[in-house]
Amino acid sequence: MFSDFGSMELMLIVLVTLLVIGPERLPEVLRTLGLWFGRLSRTFTAMKVEVEQEIGMDDVRRQLHNESVMAEMQKIENEVKHSIQPPIPSRAEQAGETEKTACSESQAQSASAAASKEP
């Protein structure tokens, strides 16, 4: 509230106020100012609530919340899809797979040749 005022400015305002109003009337004036600020704050709060009800702010907030939840779910779904993809085999694994495939192909050829020789 007093972010633009330094301590010296505030001391000067308090001193001038004390001189103008006087020490005997100062508590009464501060109490009255407090009451007016309270009323003003309550009035603004009531107006804010009324405007929010008229424009359907609860529905807007609910919709924004639902959209943020859906975006988070989409993000999680994408992360799960990317984590499910099989890992890329290393070169050593690929070489081992090539040898296994070659052995199984030669066994399959020999088995099919043996089967074709039998009547």
ZILIN-V146250 format. One record per backbone hydrogen bond with DSSP energy under -0.5 kcal/mol. CO is the residue of the C=O (numbers start at 1). NH is the residue of the N-H. Records with the same first field share a line. If there is no record, write none. Layout:
CO->NH  NH
This chain:
2->5
6->10
7->11
8->12
9->13
10->14
11->15
12->16
13->17
14->18
15->19
16->20
17->21  22
18->22
22->26
25->29
26->30
27->31
28->32
29->33
30->34
31->35
32->36
33->37
34->38
35->39
36->40
37->41
38->42
39->43
40->44
41->45
42->46
43->47
44->48
45->49
46->50
47->51
48->52
49->53
50->54
51->55
52->56  57
53->56
56->60
57->61
58->62
59->63
60->64
61->65
62->66
63->67
64->68
65->69
66->70
67->71
68->72
69->73
70->74
71->75
72->76
73->77
74->78
75->79
76->80
77->81
78->82
79->83
80->84
81->85
90->94
91->95
92->96
93->97
94->98
95->99
96->100
97->101
98->102
99->103
100->104
101->105
102->106
103->107
104->108
105->109
106->110
107->111
108->112
109->113
110->114
111->115
112->116
113->117
114->118
